[in-house]
Amino acid sequence: MSQSPPTPPDPPFLARLNRRGFRLVMLLDGLAVLGLMIGSMVVRFGTPPWPRYTIDQYAVSIGVSTLIFLVAFYFGGMYEREPRLGGSGAFARAARLSLAAGSFVALLNLVLSGYVRQRGSVTERALPFPISNLIVVIVLMALAVAVNRAVVHAVRTRREGPPRVVLAGSANDLALAREHVVANAADLRVVAEVDEPEDIVETVRRVRATDILLLTPGWLDEWYPRTIGRLDRGDVTLMVRVGGQETLFGLTRLREVAGLPFVLLMPQTMAASRRHFKRLFDLFLVVLTAPVWMLLLLGTAVYQLAVGGRPLIFRQTRVGAGGTTFEMVKFRTMRVDAEAEGGAQLSARGDPRVIPASRWMRATRADELPQILHIITGRMSVVGPRPERPELTEGFEREIAGYTRRHEVPPGLTGLAQIHGRYHTDASYKLGYDLQYLVNWSPVLDLEIIGRTIWVVLSRRV
């Protein structure tokens, strides 16, 4: 009788938590903020009770401030999984985020204090934690964050062992790197060398490598996107050596490994923490502008119903985040039988299928207004790559390397490609805009694109 294969053991507790987005360093940072706040109060005023306010008021102030610091660190990317090679630059990032969090705490205290005084409260400060103590916490928290990451790095190395590195490149590049690695790298283990680009995936699997140091940057042309995607899915970190030619690309953040300069290839165009921040920012914008878009939506619906008749809403399957499909809605601006012949096809300038009285809606993109409902449900975003039809996406994915990376986030109502391109702009050029947007995303960039979209709409430059 054949026996069933043994059940694989459950992963360690910390590994399971990591998969759910929890990091041990989150707990350490939280304890550090609490410790610095309470410690600074004890140094200044001694043991509780502290002057002027109750212990409950101080507890609320310290608790709120701690939460703000942790939220700032999270959305600032401090809890993304960092590679162990080349250092992380945690101190500089933590200093910026600590300053931002402390400034927000001070501003929040100012606003809340004014509000409670208007309500007749005699409380002078809603968050009584002293500003001078807050400055001390801001300064020391950056150091604490760096120390915490050093501790976590040591724990991870003790649990998993040193990074298992594959050197990949031409024979000359391998020879040069081998001299540097042997002489300068005591914290990694070279487990294999690869001098043919097509051998990398099998070699990584065979030696159970955790990191790849690519010494010949030209190999990226052969590895992108499929090989890099397979390495990413295997949690293998890929770093590329930087030479004189690569510096012309304007690289700003390099990592040093065994005396050689490298740049980290990002496994995703946008980190999970930034995607979550983007989602919150979308909801904020939708709620803030609700009176405006609700009136526009109602007015446009009445007009289109009058000139185009029923059905008012056009539903079409589009590709969303993760490559999954959803039913996108928009106001119907084409004839009902627009695709009776020829099937799916891109819209063109002066498309004869468009209802004449609805051309201005397409020119101003007013037909896209119903998609705000998709933003509320999370299927779409305010700004992002525009959703394409599955029939067209299949062809783009075959013809354009890296096209699937635009599906890492929900598609947008508008996007960088829309304000720079046109309806007829080639998909390969639009992809460049889409990926540039994802890599450089920030709330300020979203606001800039929204502002420029309004200008494009008013000038009908599509």
Secondary structure as UniProt FT lines:
FT   HELIX           13..19
FT   TURN            20..21
FT   HELIX           24..45
FT   HELIX           55..75
FT   TURN            76..79
FT   HELIX           90..118
FT   TURN            119..120
FT   HELIX           131..160
FT   STRAND          164..168
FT   HELIX           171..184
FT   STRAND          189..194
FT   HELIX           197..199
FT   HELIX           200..207
FT   STRAND          211..214
FT   HELIX           217..219
FT   HELIX           220..223
FT   TURN            224..225
FT   HELIX           226..233
FT   TURN            234..235
FT   STRAND          237..241
FT   TURN            244..245
FT   HELIX           246..249
FT   STRAND          255..257
FT   TURN            258..259
FT   STRAND          260..264
FT   HELIX           272..288
FT   HELIX           290..308
FT   STRAND          313..319
FT   HELIX           321..323
FT   STRAND          325..331
FT   TURN            336..342
FT   TURN            349..350
FT   TURN            352..353
FT   HELIX           356..358
FT   HELIX           359..364
FT   HELIX           366..371
FT   HELIX           372..377
FT   STRAND          381..383
FT   HELIX           390..399
FT   TURN            401..402
FT   HELIX           403..408
FT   STRAND          412..414
FT   HELIX           416..420
FT   TURN            423..424
FT   HELIX           427..439
FT   HELIX           443..459
//
